[in-house]
Amino acid sequence: MQAAGALVWRTAGRRLEVLLIHRPRYDDWSWPKGKLDGDGESLPMCAVREVKEETGISVVLGVPLPSVRYRLTDGRVKVCTYWAATPAPQECPAIAPRGRIKDASKHEVDESRWVEARAARKLLTRSDDVEPLEALLDLWDDGLLDTWTVIVARHGRARSRSSWKGGEPTRPLTPVGAKQAGAMVPILAAYGVEEVLSSPWERCVATMGPYLDASGLDLITAPQLTETAATKNKPAVRSFVGDLLGARRRPTVVCTHRPVLPVVLTAISARSPYRLSKALPDRDPYLRTAELLVIHMARRATGKARLVALERQRGPEA
């Protein structure tokens, strides 16, 4: 059984606080979490939905944390995937694409409480729930919990090159690609994407279209993300991506093409510690159609921006 949740955090002065919930049915204190809703929901969207249902707070996902795995009384194994998360900023455009989320009943959750993070160890009922907390505390102690997110997206499935006579800039998505684009929307919303950059070529623009429509955001086109740029001016592409990663910004998605990905990944690797650089895709096609590489950046004490975590996400229609 798959479930998802989040360790929501905030600072109060120099204190780190986390948000716990109390479930009267079990009389326990735990993290907001719950099962996938069964209609193709992604784990990231499940996490933000459950937090909103159980605490009333809309959140934006940050770095992934260790999953918790345990056996239920009926013998099934439940795996709960966790992220660090922060309350969404006011008027966050990523809230609208999530749709209406109802509050949980008081019989399910009757209290949510902000607790000093280290004190939460003693309040948590299940010992398993301490593991993601310890990871959160390690990131806090290392100054790497306050991150920003850059998502690299490969466009949805497009018409084959041989079947399209209109030229590469206008080659469109297939019907499957259009469904893949729609399936990206809740994932981008879960990470709070507020800025959308894309190759100006049709298949990338169309891939971002559903999220733009749902969020009300405007598209920013970047010629550096086209296949032509990757062929003729690789340094410009690397510089463009390096600048995106190096400057703290609102959560951003960058949509590009498969032939551009090796150049993009080289720029990401330059800001990655060895263990994470080895986890980057290194074989063609690098990302599947409509797949997302979620990059979490933080600024170290030296002032240099470094990659601290990465994920790969793909919607159910992909």
Number of C-alpha atoms within 10 A of each C-alpha: 12 14 23 27 27 31 26 23 23 18 11 9 6 6 12 16 20 25 21 25 22 22 18 14 11 10 11 15 22 20 25 27 24 20 18 20 14 7 7 11 16 22 25 26 22 25 29 29 29 28 27 19 19 26 19 15 17 24 27 26 27 28 25 21 20 16 17 17 16 12 11 10 7 6 8 10 13 15 16 22 23 26 23 24 27 19 13 17 13 8 8 16 20 31 22 14 20 20 11 9 13 12 16 16 10 13 9 14 22 16 14 18 13 15 18 17 21 15 11 19 17 12 14 19 16 12 9 13 19 19 15 22 22 16 16 24 17 13 16 13 10 11 14 22 23 18 22 22 26 24 24 25 30 25 31 30 23 20 16 12 11 6 8 13 10 10 8 15 15 14 19 23 23 15 13 15 23 24 20 25 27 23 23 26 25 26 26 24 27 26 27 25 25 20 19 21 21 28 24 21 21 17 29 32 23 20 31 25 20 20 24 21 12 19 20 14 16 13 16 13 18 17 14 23 29 24 19 15 16 22 12 10 11 17 14 15 24 22 14 16 22 19 12 15 24 16 14 16 14 13 23 23 25 25 27 27 23 17 17 20 23 20 19 21 18 18 20 21 19 14 19 20 13 10 9 15 18 11 13 18 15 14 8 11 14 17 22 16 20 27 22 24 21 22 23 24 27 23 20 14 10 6 8 11 19 21 25 21 21 19 14 15 19 19 21 14 15 19
